[in-house]
Amino acid sequence: MKKVTLKILNLILCLSLLVYSAIFFVKETVFVKATTTVELKDGNYSKWIDRVDLSGKDYALEFYEWLIENTDGDGSADVLIDASQEYYVIEKIIDTVEYEKGTTKPTETLAEEAVTKAINENFEEVTSYAFAVYGAFNRDYCQVFWLSDEMLAESSVSYEYDLNSATYTQEIRFCIKNSDFDVREKAFIGENSLNVLEEIEKVNQAVEQIVGGISQNSLDSEKVEYFNEWLTNNNCYRVGEISSKNRKSRSALLGLGGTDEYAPVCEGYARALKVLCDRVGIDCTLVSGNAKGEAHMWNLVKLDDGKWYGVDSTWNDPAVSGVTEKRSGYETKDYLFVGSNTVVDGENFSSSHKMENTVYSGGVAYLNEPIISNERYVAPEKVSEWDCSVLSDQSVVAMLYKTEDYSILNPAYKLIISGNGAIIDYSNQSETPWSLISNFIKEIEIKNGITEIGNYAFSGLAISGITFSQSVTKIKDNAFSDCASLEEVVFLSSVTEYSENAFSGCNSLQTVKAHEKSSAKNLAVEDGYDVEIICSYDILNFDKEMHWLECECGHYKDWSAHQFGEWKVEKDATTSEEGIKERSCDCGYKEQSKIEKKPNSDVSFKGFSDEQIQTLVFYGAIVFGAIIIICILIGAFKKKKD
């Protein structure tokens, strides 16, 4: 009986030691703004988000997509409009760090040091990419005018430890609002503030009114020129104190005089121009840097010739002393469509406008922007314009321009067809408006919106190639017959029907390019042409077992099995519930697996406060000491009795 008693006491002693080593602490640490230290991609990109190398950073792209979804004002998931939640979890990390038990430091100190080091490293990396993404979104989505340029990140951490390791859970969050912070601009917070939804509607109406002043058949350069003219004639640079509200697109899109508290500065002009260009599908990007010793922002736009040019609407609307009205009379086009070598006011553009492209002070410089043309843009000379509409309610216009290499001895033209609807049928080549100069039309562009190509429409042209836009669905009899120089025809996926003699007499045409599942591909094969597949495999898709590249037409290639990283615990197992662990492939597919329930003998202290744990430790030490004393007394008593 005495031996059994000693065994029970020894068991109690061991259990006491086990309990002592299983205690963990729950702490929360809040961090503020970090600098961006991300890597950029090789190459040149118009969108800021495309300039950042986000390989293996799925959480960063998900954050970018979350920002877009929560600012689109569609009535669903718009928390960046109504601030209906406090934060968004950018990344959740569950990991274990190990350490060696020393003789000089308590286990608690070793655990805290190891966890602190790990979570600080995690926070620095994740927030660097988060700030890069937020900055890119800020530059790419200029229609979002109510958010602050500042971002706040925070980290919530809990962990448990034993003698050799600590397991922690860390949530890195994008703060939407708390008692001291709101991601929205001050003008949209609190009593008497502007209503975000009402202001979005007001700005949208202003954009539609501005865009309504241009012809849909205009060249891209003509559209941008009109936007620049509207901005300079309907705004005056802010006179007086400047704040963040003067830097938003809203300030210039509403057209404000210089004394208005919301009147634009350079950033307001540049952001407004991008919103307008985005609305009509013209590539436009923001550029920030230093202009004659001052911080400045302007734009690059991609025009009809496929080249990029500089536009500085702010400097096209110079400030005039004593003038605060929208129209000063000094508006100019000096900084419209300039190249890097274009000289204005005695200085070339690349010298007067030095690109820096940093979102935050001390951050990464996004220098992989589009390459600007060397020389100023020269608009092509329009020679003629014809209405080619089938119906009166349609608008199909053909515009004839001189090309860059045009000369009297060697005339060369480009024909641009734009609008919406079908091109009328002609009975023969001589009936077309351009029949007398068909041999000198070297280029043709059919813009999106044209649905059908009529009989003999482009018969006898001297073109070498033609690409059919996605809106073209039908090509009729002899549409391109006798185009002797035609060597390349490209069908996008929407071309579904063309006449068997649409390309009759095009003796140089041997190969047709088409998407794998385009109906035109099958027609081309039937007509005896070689077909080159031009699928653009830019869609990454996956299922449970494989991932592959996919074209928008549905063609696939490069199937391969998933390559998973290490398992990460998403939910700890308890004595009553199974846990969950997850691993992911670089393609984005994530696989989950269950973690078995813990045995009932496990002891968990999760949820205790620091004060409760300290109390538990204190009384545990007393019990532990009492057990040792009892064991000593029992041993002494036994020895004396023996």
Secondary structure, DSSP 8 states (H G I E B T S, - for coil): -HHHHHHHHHHHHHHHHHHHHT-EEEEEE----------B-SS--SSSGGGB--TT-HHHHHHHHHHHHTTS-SSSS-HHHH--SSEEEEEEEEEEEE----SSS-HHHHHHHHHHHHHHHHHHHHHHHHHHHHHHHHHH-TT--SB-S---EEEEEEEEE-SSEEEEEEEEEEE-B-SS-BSB-GGGSSTT---HHHHHHHHHHHHHHHHTTS-TTS-HHHHHHHHHHHHHHS-----S---GGGGSHHHHHT---TTSTT---HHHHHHHHHHHHHHTT--EEEEEEEETTEEEEEEEEE-TTS-EEEE-TTTTS---TT--SS--S----TTEEE-TT-EETTEEHHHHEEE--BSSTTS-B------B-SS------EEEEEE-BSSTT-EEEEEEEE-TT--SSS--EEEEEEEEEEB---SSGGGSTTGGGGGGEEEEEE-TTEEEE-TTTTTT---SEEEE-TT--EE-TTTTTT-TT--EEEE-TT--EE-TTTTTT-TT--EEEE-TT-HHHHHHHHTT-EEEE-----EEEE-SSEEEEE-TTS-EEEEEE--B---EEEE---SSS-EEEEEEBTTS-EEEEEE----TT----TT--HHHHHHHHHHHHHHHHHHHHHHHHHHHHHHHH-
